Amino acid sequence: MYGIDTVDARQVDAWMQVGEPMLLVDVRTPAETAQGIIPGARLLPLHLVPMNVEAFRGAPRIVVCCHSGARSAQACYFLAQQGISSVYNLGGGMISWMGSGLPVERPGAASALLPT
């Protein structure tokens, strides 16, 4: 999509390794995320992003992922339209992340973007 910054899996991993502050958001469905998420990712299915825009405000860097990068690009585009900057789409999504041999973990209660 036009105007969306894309970042690859290796770059996100490098940011994580050096402790770069970021909000990593997985917009897949609960059934998809049950298969594994990027360590530290927060879960917010795509259809809930518009109702939770305020949760993104003030984040220094936001990386959004999904299975292949298509839904996360939609989320990035929406967030940019809301005036939220420093939003990056994980190019290739979890397919790219796992294909790069990077770690995944089972989601836990701490993975929810919103308090439970």
C-alpha positions as CSV (number, residue, x, y, z in Angstrom):
1,M,0.0,0.0,0.0
2,Y,1.1,3.5,-0.8
3,G,2.9,5.4,2.0
4,I,3.4,2.4,4.3
5,D,6.9,1.8,5.7
6,T,7.9,-1.9,5.5
7,V,10.5,-3.5,7.7
8,D,11.9,-7.0,7.3
9,A,12.0,-9.7,10.0
10,R,15.8,-9.4,10.5
11,Q,15.5,-5.7,11.2
12,V,12.8,-6.2,13.7
13,D,14.9,-8.9,15.4
14,A,17.9,-6.5,15.5
15,W,15.8,-3.8,17.1
16,M,14.6,-6.3,19.7
17,Q,18.2,-7.5,20.4
18,V,19.4,-4.0,21.2
19,G,16.3,-3.1,23.2
20,E,14.9,-0.5,20.9
21,P,11.5,0.6,22.3
22,M,8.6,-0.5,20.1
23,L,5.1,-1.7,20.3
24,L,4.9,-5.0,18.3
25,V,1.2,-5.7,17.4
26,D,-0.1,-9.0,15.9
27,V,-3.4,-8.4,14.1
28,R,-4.1,-12.1,13.3
29,T,-7.1,-13.9,14.7
30,P,-6.9,-15.8,18.0
31,A,-6.9,-19.1,16.1
32,E,-3.9,-18.0,14.1
33,T,-2.0,-16.6,17.1
34,A,-2.5,-19.8,19.0
35,Q,0.0,-21.3,16.7
36,G,2.7,-18.9,17.9
37,I,3.6,-15.2,18.1
38,I,6.7,-13.1,18.0
39,P,8.1,-12.9,21.6
40,G,6.7,-9.7,23.2
41,A,4.0,-9.2,20.6
42,R,0.7,-7.8,21.7
43,L,-2.5,-9.3,20.2
44,L,-5.2,-7.2,18.6
45,P,-7.2,-8.7,15.7
46,L,-7.5,-6.4,12.8
47,H,-11.2,-5.7,13.2
48,L,-10.5,-4.3,16.7
49,V,-7.8,-1.8,15.6
50,P,-10.2,1.1,14.9
51,M,-11.8,0.8,18.3
52,N,-8.4,0.9,20.0
53,V,-6.6,3.7,18.2
54,E,-5.7,5.4,21.5
55,A,-3.7,2.4,22.6
56,F,-1.2,3.3,19.8
57,R,-0.8,7.0,20.5
58,G,2.6,7.8,22.1
59,A,4.3,4.6,21.1
60,P,7.8,5.5,19.9
61,R,7.8,2.8,17.1
62,I,4.9,0.5,16.1
63,V,5.5,-2.7,14.2
64,V,2.4,-4.5,12.9
65,C,2.4,-8.1,11.8
66,C,0.0,-10.7,10.5
67,H,0.4,-14.0,8.6
68,S,1.7,-12.6,5.2
69,G,1.8,-8.8,5.6
70,A,-1.5,-7.9,3.9
71,R,-3.7,-7.3,7.0
72,S,-0.9,-5.6,8.8
73,A,-0.5,-3.2,5.9
74,Q,-4.2,-2.4,6.2
75,A,-3.7,-1.7,9.9
76,C,-0.6,0.5,9.2
77,Y,-2.5,2.5,6.6
78,F,-5.4,3.0,9.0
79,L,-3.1,4.1,11.8
80,A,-1.3,6.5,9.5
81,Q,-4.7,8.0,8.5
82,Q,-5.3,8.6,12.2
83,G,-2.1,10.7,12.5
84,I,-0.1,8.0,14.2
85,S,3.5,8.0,13.0
86,S,6.5,5.6,13.1
87,V,4.3,2.7,12.0
88,Y,6.0,-0.2,10.2
89,N,4.5,-3.2,8.4
90,L,6.4,-6.5,8.9
91,G,7.0,-7.4,5.3
92,G,6.0,-11.0,4.7
93,G,4.5,-11.3,8.2
94,M,4.9,-14.4,10.2
95,I,5.8,-16.4,7.1
96,S,8.9,-14.3,6.8
97,W,9.6,-14.3,10.5
98,M,9.4,-18.1,10.8
99,G,11.2,-18.6,7.4
100,S,14.1,-16.6,8.8
101,G,14.3,-19.1,11.7
102,L,13.4,-16.4,14.3
103,P,11.8,-17.5,17.6
104,V,8.1,-17.8,18.3
105,E,6.3,-18.4,21.5
106,R,2.8,-19.3,22.7
107,P,0.7,-16.3,23.5
108,G,-0.1,-15.7,27.2
109,A,-2.3,-13.3,29.1
110,A,0.4,-10.6,28.9
111,S,0.1,-10.7,25.1
112,A,-3.3,-8.8,25.1
113,L,-3.0,-5.2,24.0
114,L,-5.9,-4.3,26.2
115,P,-6.0,-5.0,29.9
116,T,-8.1,-8.1,30.7
